[in-house]
């Protein structure tokens, strides 16, 4: 298998795209906004709800990942579900603009959905690596993805911080949603198409779960 530059660049750009979520929404800006503005951190209530949101979303992702991996490998729906999960995250991020002080449950729900979309999409994203690069190049290609992701984190924060300083939080969330979607498009357009699978989505998911249990 020869390395296809279009496939590699498209794959790496998805890391660039989703780093805007990781940096601005999951790590630096939105947690502080949710805890202190949306919830109000009286007696640590904001920290409690943020911790619950992250824990709930990661638990759902952890439990569903074996099924998603099976679907990616055996159903022929990898690329379609990759797009759907990413779109789910992007829509949830854009919907953060509807939050106001006191809407702690709405914020909780949106961040759970955004995180599930992001992390679930990564299951399908990672499953493309064996299709675009031979085994001996996996480390190199992964490092290119990591490097572009690091650059995406820096760029998205450089764009976000001036908006935050001027109190334009809604514009910040919309920027992240647009950044995520725009730079994900090459992956959706140019990564290899799905090979028709022999299993239904449910059967493929069960196969993936059984394989995970055995290993």
C-alpha positions in Angstrom: 0.0 0.0 0.0 1.4 3.4 -1.0 0.7 6.5 1.1 -2.0 8.7 -0.5 -1.2 12.3 0.3 -4.8 13.4 0.0 -6.0 10.7 2.4 -3.2 11.5 4.9 -3.8 15.2 4.8 -7.6 14.8 5.1 -7.1 12.5 8.0 -4.7 14.8 9.8 -6.9 17.8 9.2 -9.6 16.2 11.3 -7.3 16.3 14.3 -6.8 20.0 13.5 -10.5 20.5 13.4 -11.5 18.7 16.6 -8.7 20.3 18.6 -10.9 23.5 18.7 -13.4 21.5 20.7 -10.8 20.0 23.0 -9.0 23.3 23.6 -11.9 25.8 23.9 -14.9 23.8 24.9 -13.5 20.9 26.9 -10.5 22.5 28.5 -10.0 26.2 28.7 -13.0 28.5 28.1 -16.4 26.7 28.4 -15.7 24.9 31.7 -15.1 28.2 33.4 -18.1 29.8 31.7 -20.4 26.9 32.6 -19.2 26.6 36.2 -19.2 30.3 37.1 -21.8 31.9 34.7 -24.4 29.3 33.8 -24.4 27.4 37.2 -22.7 29.8 39.6 -20.2 28.0 41.7 -21.9 28.5 45.1 -20.6 25.7 47.4 -18.9 24.0 44.4 -22.2 23.4 42.6 -20.8 24.4 39.2 -17.8 22.1 39.6 -20.2 19.3 40.6 -22.4 19.6 37.5 -19.4 19.9 35.2 -17.9 16.8 36.6 -21.2 15.0 36.2 -21.4 16.0 32.5 -17.9 14.8 31.7 -18.3 11.6 33.7 -21.7 10.8 32.1 -20.5 11.4 28.6 -17.3 9.4 29.0 -19.2 6.5 30.6 -21.5 6.4 27.7 -18.6 6.5 25.2 -16.7 3.8 27.1 -19.7 1.5 27.1 -20.6 2.1 23.5 -17.0 2.0 22.0 -16.8 -1.8 21.5 -20.1 -1.6 19.6 -19.0 1.4 17.6 -15.7 -0.3 16.8 -17.6 -3.4 15.5 -19.9 -1.3 13.4 -16.8 0.5 11.9 -15.1 -2.8 11.1 -18.0 -5.0 9.9 -21.0 -3.0 8.8 -19.7 -0.8 6.0 -21.1 2.3 7.8 -17.9 3.7 9.0 -17.8 7.0 7.0 -21.5 7.7 7.4 -21.4 7.3 11.2 -18.2 9.3 11.4 -20.0 12.2 9.8 -23.2 11.8 11.9 -21.3 11.7 15.2 -19.2 14.7 14.2 -22.3 16.6 13.1 -24.0 15.8 16.4 -21.0 17.4 18.3 -21.0 20.4 16.0 -24.7 21.1 16.4 -24.5 20.7 20.2 -21.5 23.2 20.3 -23.5 25.7 18.2 -26.5 25.2 20.6 -24.4 26.4 23.5 -25.3 29.9 22.3 -28.8 29.3 23.7 -27.6 29.0 27.3 -28.3 31.6 29.9 -27.6 31.9 33.6 -29.4 29.2 35.5 -29.8 26.8 32.6 -27.5 24.3 34.3 -29.4 21.2 33.1 -29.6 22.4 29.5 -25.8 23.1 29.6 -25.2 19.7 31.2 -27.2 18.0 28.4 -25.5 19.9 25.6 -22.0 19.2 26.8 -22.8 15.5 27.2 -24.1 15.3 23.6 -21.1 17.3 22.3 -18.7 15.1 24.1 -20.4 11.9 22.9 -20.4 13.1 19.4 -16.7 14.1 19.6 -15.4 10.9 21.3 -17.7 8.6 19.3 -16.5 10.2 16.1 -12.9 9.6 17.1 -13.7 5.8 17.2 -14.5 5.9 13.5 -11.7 8.4 12.8 -9.1 6.1 14.3 -10.5 3.1 12.4 -9.5 4.8 9.1 -5.8 4.6 9.9 -5.2 1.0 8.8 -7.1 1.9 5.5 -4.9 4.9 4.6 -1.4 3.7 5.8 0.4 0.4 6.1 1.3 -0.8 9.6 4.9 0.4 9.4 3.7 4.0 8.8 1.0 4.1 11.5 3.3 5.8 14.0 4.5 8.4 11.5 1.0 9.2 10.3 -0.4 9.4 13.8 2.4 11.9 14.8 1.4 14.1 11.8 -2.2 14.0 13.1 -1.0 14.9 16.6 1.1 17.8 15.2 -1.8 19.3 13.2 -4.0 18.9 16.3 -1.6 20.8 18.4 -1.5 23.6 15.8 -5.3 23.6 15.7 -5.5 24.0 19.5 -3.2 27.0 19.4 -5.0 28.7 16.5 -8.5 28.2 17.9 -7.4 29.6 21.3 -5.8 32.6 19.5 -9.1 33.3 17.8 -11.2 32.6 20.9 -9.4 34.6 23.6 -10.0 38.0 22.0 -13.7 37.1 21.8 -13.8 36.0 25.4 -12.0 39.1 26.6 -14.8 41.3 25.0 -17.6 39.1 26.4 -18.6 37.6 23.0 -19.2 34.1 24.3 -21.9 33.2 21.8 -19.5 34.1 19.0 -16.8 31.9 20.6 -19.1 28.8 20.6 -20.1 29.5 17.0 -16.5 30.0 16.0 -15.6 26.6 17.5 -18.6 24.9 15.7 -17.5 26.4 12.4 -13.8 25.6 12.9 -14.7 22.0 13.7 -17.0 21.6 10.8 -15.0 23.4 8.1 -11.7 21.6 8.7 -13.5 18.2 9.1 -14.9 18.4 5.6 -11.8 17.1 3.8 -12.1 13.9 5.9 -15.7 13.5 4.9 -15.0 14.2 1.3 -11.6 12.5 0.6 -11.1 9.6 3.1 -11.8 6.2 1.5 -15.4 5.2 1.0 -17.0 2.4 2.9 -16.5 -1.2 1.8 -19.8 -2.9 1.9 -20.1 -5.0 5.0 -21.6 -8.4 5.5 -23.3 -7.6 8.7 -26.2 -5.4 9.8 -25.3 -2.5 12.2 -26.7 -4.4 15.2 -24.9 -7.6 14.4 -21.6 -5.8 13.6 -21.9 -4.0 17.0 -22.4 -7.3 18.8 -19.4 -8.8 17.0 -17.2 -5.9 18.1 -18.4 -6.2 21.7 -17.7 -9.9 21.7 -14.2 -9.3 20.3 -13.5 -6.7 23.0 -14.6 -9.1 25.7 -12.3 -11.9 24.4 -9.3 -9.6 24.1 
